[in-house]
Amino acid sequence: MRIILAPMEGLVDAPIRETLTRVGGIDRCVTEFIRVTHGMLPPRIFYKYAPELHNQAVTGAGTPVAVQLLGSDPEMMGRHGAKAAELGAGQVDINFGCPAKTVNKHKGGCVLMREPELMYEIAAAVRRAVPAEIPVTAKMRLGYDDRSMGVACGQALEAAGAAEIVIHARSKVDGYKPPAYWEEIARVREAVNTRVIANGEIWTVDDYWRCRRVSGCDDVMIGRGLIARPDLARRIKASQDGEVAPEMTWLEVIPLIDEYATALQTRLEDRYVTGRIKQWLNYLRQGFSEAEQVWSRARKLKEVDAMLACLASAAGEVQAA
């Protein structure tokens, strides 16, 4: 009964993994994808996306972090899988689920679900290249044009030796629009012996239990729901033991954003730092009503110091109320 933090390009970076795993309840994380094309990437690229490789591939809280690769050339994907393992990755994941147009246009991510045979070749090449003790896993959707390819692609990945398959319960065309088709995950799970992990539209503790019931999966991956409610995994874990954990307050969330911003400043230029903070605040509006007012102020700011001052002011207002 594991909870895995989903990889979200441009958002779930090392600082936010550090922050969320410290809150608790998360059993594993996956990096943003490392794009594999024709040339061999240097180690610094792996460390950029997965600085946890310097720390035995775990966050400061001790949560394992898988390195995710995206590409369509089996040989190059295999070579990069081997390099990830050489640098210390404890798990190598393959992205067959990204719906971004720019990625799909260059034959990466979800568009590969049109070709289960190629998915097999890619996964098999990575499996051959990576030491046997290191699991090779994959993330996919239910299909590209529609939701009809889940079983065929799942079986291709199983045949290639994937240890686990995460399934986002939508097609590429579905994007991120509700609902998530958890019942379609169940069809794939019943067609393969490989462990299947359910993903998509889990925002609350109740969503988690409904997803497990409908999909039949013991493990779930959560993305936006954990960004909106940093304590969601912790509360789910409590519910597994029949307990009801107190919900994190907005006053408890503000220091997390502040710490995140401070960590980002060691990695990015200020203009990118403010962008990431605004992204997180935008998601937090879905979990905390108080975030709306902070978001409306912060979205107009361009300096990190001004944004941190905005957060401090918000904390003061909550304490004074």
C-alpha positions in Angstrom: 0.0 0.0 0.0 2.5 2.6 -1.2 1.9 6.2 -2.2 4.2 7.6 -4.9 4.8 11.2 -5.7 4.2 11.7 -9.4 6.8 13.3 -11.7 5.4 16.6 -13.0 7.6 18.4 -15.5 8.5 21.9 -14.4 7.1 21.5 -11.0 8.1 18.4 -9.0 11.8 19.1 -8.8 14.2 18.2 -6.1 13.3 21.0 -3.7 9.6 20.2 -3.8 10.4 16.5 -3.4 12.5 17.4 -0.3 9.7 19.5 1.1 6.8 17.1 0.5 8.7 14.0 1.7 9.6 15.8 4.9 5.8 16.3 5.5 5.5 12.5 5.4 3.5 9.7 3.9 5.3 9.4 0.6 7.0 6.1 -0.1 8.8 7.0 -3.4 9.3 9.9 -5.8 10.1 10.0 -9.5 12.2 12.7 -11.2 11.1 14.9 -14.0 12.0 13.1 -17.2 15.5 13.3 -18.6 15.2 13.6 -22.4 17.3 11.1 -24.3 18.0 11.8 -28.0 21.0 11.0 -30.1 24.0 11.9 -28.0 25.1 10.6 -24.6 24.2 13.0 -21.8 27.0 13.9 -19.3 26.6 13.1 -15.6 25.8 16.7 -14.7 22.4 16.4 -16.5 21.5 13.4 -14.4 22.6 15.3 -11.2 20.6 18.3 -12.4 17.3 16.4 -12.4 18.2 14.0 -9.6 20.6 15.6 -7.2 19.5 12.9 -4.8 22.0 10.7 -6.6 24.6 12.4 -4.4 22.7 11.0 -1.4 22.2 7.4 -2.3 19.2 8.3 -4.4 17.0 9.3 -1.5 15.7 12.6 -0.2 16.8 14.1 3.1 13.8 12.3 4.6 15.1 9.0 3.3 12.5 8.6 0.5 13.8 6.7 -2.5 13.9 8.7 -5.8 13.6 6.9 -9.2 15.3 8.4 -12.2 13.0 8.8 -15.2 14.1 8.7 -18.8 12.1 9.7 -21.9 13.0 8.8 -25.5 12.3 6.5 -28.4 15.7 5.1 -29.4 16.1 1.7 -27.6 19.9 1.7 -27.8 20.3 5.2 -26.4 17.7 4.6 -23.8 19.5 1.5 -22.7 22.8 3.4 -22.5 21.3 6.1 -20.4 19.6 3.6 -18.2 23.0 2.0 -17.5 24.5 5.4 -16.8 21.7 6.3 -14.3 22.4 3.0 -12.5 26.2 3.7 -12.6 25.6 7.1 -11.0 23.6 5.5 -8.2 19.9 5.2 -9.3 18.1 2.6 -7.3 15.3 2.5 -9.9 15.1 3.5 -13.6 11.7 4.6 -14.9 10.6 5.1 -18.5 8.1 7.8 -19.5 5.4 6.6 -21.9 2.8 9.0 -20.5 3.8 12.6 -21.2 1.0 14.3 -23.2 2.9 17.4 -24.1 2.7 18.3 -27.8 6.4 19.2 -28.1 7.4 15.9 -26.6 5.0 13.8 -28.6 5.9 15.6 -31.8 9.5 14.4 -31.4 8.3 10.8 -30.7 8.5 10.8 -27.0 6.1 10.1 -24.2 2.5 9.1 -24.8 2.7 9.0 -28.6 4.7 5.8 -28.3 1.5 4.1 -27.1 0.5 3.9 -30.7 3.4 1.4 -31.1 3.4 -1.3 -28.4 6.2 -3.1 -30.3 8.5 0.0 -29.9 7.5 0.3 -26.3 8.6 -3.3 -25.8 12.0 -2.7 -27.6 12.7 0.4 -25.5 11.8 -1.2 -22.2 13.6 -4.4 -23.1 16.8 -2.5 -24.0 16.8 -0.6 -20.7 16.1 -3.8 -18.8 19.1 -5.5 -20.5 21.4 -2.6 -19.8 20.5 -2.0 -16.2 21.9 -4.4 -13.5 19.3 -7.1 -12.6 19.0 -5.9 -9.0 17.8 -2.5 -10.1 14.1 -2.4 -11.1 13.1 -1.0 -14.4 9.6 0.5 -14.3 7.3 2.4 -16.7 4.6 5.0 -16.6 1.9 5.2 -19.3 -1.6 6.3 -20.0 -4.5 4.3 -21.3 -3.7 5.2 -24.9 -3.0 8.2 -27.2 -6.0 8.7 -29.5 -8.4 6.9 -27.2 -8.4 4.5 -24.2 -8.1 1.3 -26.2 -4.4 0.6 -26.0 -3.9 0.1 -22.3 -4.0 -3.7 -22.3 -1.7 -4.1 -25.4 0.8 -1.6 -24.1 0.7 -3.1 -20.6 1.4 -6.6 -22.0 4.3 -5.2 -24.1 5.9 -3.7 -21.0 5.4 -6.9 -19.0 7.0 -8.9 -21.7 9.9 -6.5 -21.7 10.6 -7.1 -18.0 9.1 -4.0 -16.4 8.8 -4.6 -12.7 5.9 -2.1 -12.3 3.6 -0.1 -14.5 2.0 3.1 -13.4 -1.1 3.9 -15.4 -2.5 7.4 -15.6 -6.2 6.7 -16.1 -6.8 8.8 -19.2 -5.7 8.9 -22.8 -3.5 11.7 -24.2 -6.6 13.2 -25.9 -8.3 13.2 -22.5 -5.5 15.4 -21.1 -6.2 16.1 -17.5 -10.0 16.6 -17.7 -12.1 14.7 -15.2 -13.0 12.0 -14.8 -10.2 9.5 -14.4 -11.1 6.1 -15.8 -9.9 3.9 -12.9 -12.0 1.0 -14.2 -9.8 0.9 -17.3 -6.8 0.5 -15.1 -8.5 -2.6 -13.6 -8.7 -4.1 -17.2 -5.0 -3.7 -17.6 -4.2 -5.0 -14.1 -6.3 -8.1 -14.8 -4.4 -8.7 -18.1 -0.9 -8.7 -16.7 1.0 -10.2 -13.8 3.3 -7.2 -13.4 2.4 -4.9 -10.5 0.1 -2.0 -11.6 0.0 1.3 -9.9 -3.1 3.6 -10.3 -2.7 7.3 -11.0 -5.1 10.2 -11.8 -7.6 12.4 -10.1 -6.8 11.6 -6.5 -7.4 14.8 -4.5 -8.7 13.6 -1.2 -8.6 10.6 1.2 -11.9 9.5 -0.1 -10.6 9.6 -3.7 -7.7 7.4 -2.7 -10.0 4.7 -1.3 -12.4 4.9 -4.3 -9.5 4.6 -6.7 -8.2 1.5 -5.0 -11.6 -0.1 -4.9 -12.4 0.6 -8.6 -8.9 -0.1 -10.0 -8.1 -3.0 -7.7 -4.6 -1.6 -7.2 -2.9 -1.6 -3.8 -0.5 1.2 -4.8 -1.3 4.7 -6.1 0.7 7.6 -7.6 -0.5 11.1 -6.8 0.6 14.3 -8.5 -1.6 17.4 -8.4 -3.4 16.2 -5.3 -0.2 16.3 -3.3 0.8 19.6 -4.6 -2.5 21.1 -3.6 -2.6 19.3 -0.2 1.0 18.6 1.0 -0.3 16.5 3.9 -2.5 14.3 1.7 -0.2 11.3 1.8 0.2 11.5 5.5 -3.6 11.6 6.0 -4.1 8.7 3.7 -1.5 6.7 5.7 -3.4 7.5 8.9 -6.7 6.3 7.3 -5.1 3.0 6.4 -4.7 2.4 10.1 -8.3 3.6 10.8 -7.3 6.9 12.1 -8.2 10.5 11.1 -5.2 12.7 11.0 -5.7 16.5 11.6 -5.5 18.5 8.4 -2.5 20.8 7.8 -3.4 24.4 8.3 -2.6 27.3 5.9 -0.3 28.7 8.6 1.7 25.4 8.5 1.9 25.5 4.7 3.4 29.0 4.4 6.8 28.0 5.9 7.0 25.1 3.4 6.6 27.6 0.5 9.3 29.8 2.1 11.7 26.9 2.5 11.0 25.8 -1.1 11.7 29.3 -2.4 15.0 29.4 -0.5 16.1 26.1 -1.9 15.1 27.1 -5.4 17.4 30.2 -5.2 20.4 27.9 -5.0 19.4 26.2 -8.3 17.6 28.8 -10.5 17.6 32.4 -11.6 15.1 34.5 -9.6 12.7 34.9 -12.5 12.3 31.1 -12.6 12.0 30.9 -8.8 9.0 33.3 -8.8 7.4 31.2 -11.6 7.7 28.0 -9.6 6.3 29.6 -6.5 3.4 31.0 -8.4 2.7 27.5 -9.9 2.6 26.0 -6.4 0.4 28.8 -5.1 -2.0 28.2 -8.0 -2.4 24.5 -7.0 -2.6 25.4 -3.3 -5.7 27.4 -4.1 -7.5 24.1 -4.6 -6.5 22.9 -1.2 -6.7 26.0 0.9 -9.2 28.8 0.6 -6.7 31.2 2.2 -4.3 30.7 -0.7 -6.6 32.6 -3.1 -5.8 36.0 -1.6 -2.0 35.3 -1.5 -2.1 34.0 -5.1 -3.9 37.2 -6.3 -1.1 39.3 -4.7 1.9 37.1 -5.6 1.0 36.6 -9.3 1.8 40.2 -10.0 5.2 40.1 -8.3 8.5 39.5 -10.2 11.1 39.6 -7.4 11.7 36.7 -5.0 12.2 39.0 -2.0 8.8 40.7 -2.7 7.2 37.3 -2.9 8.7 36.1 0.4 7.5 39.4 2.0 4.0 38.6 0.7 4.1 35.2 2.3 5.3 36.7 5.6 2.5 39.2 5.5 0.0 36.4 4.9 1.3 34.5 7.9 1.0 37.6 10.0 -2.5 38.2 8.9 -3.5 34.6 9.8 -1.9 34.8 13.2 -3.6 38.1 13.9 -7.0 36.8 12.9 
